[in-house]
């Protein structure tokens, strides 16, 4: 999981990463990251 997040962080800009981080807290994010 952490490797995937690192890859996304490197791929996205900082502004986009903030939106992704927020999405991870929603049900949509939980589909991709089993938390």
Buried (B, 14 or more C-beta within 10 A) or exposed (E): EEEEBEEBBEEBEEEEBEEBBEBBEEEEBEEEEEE
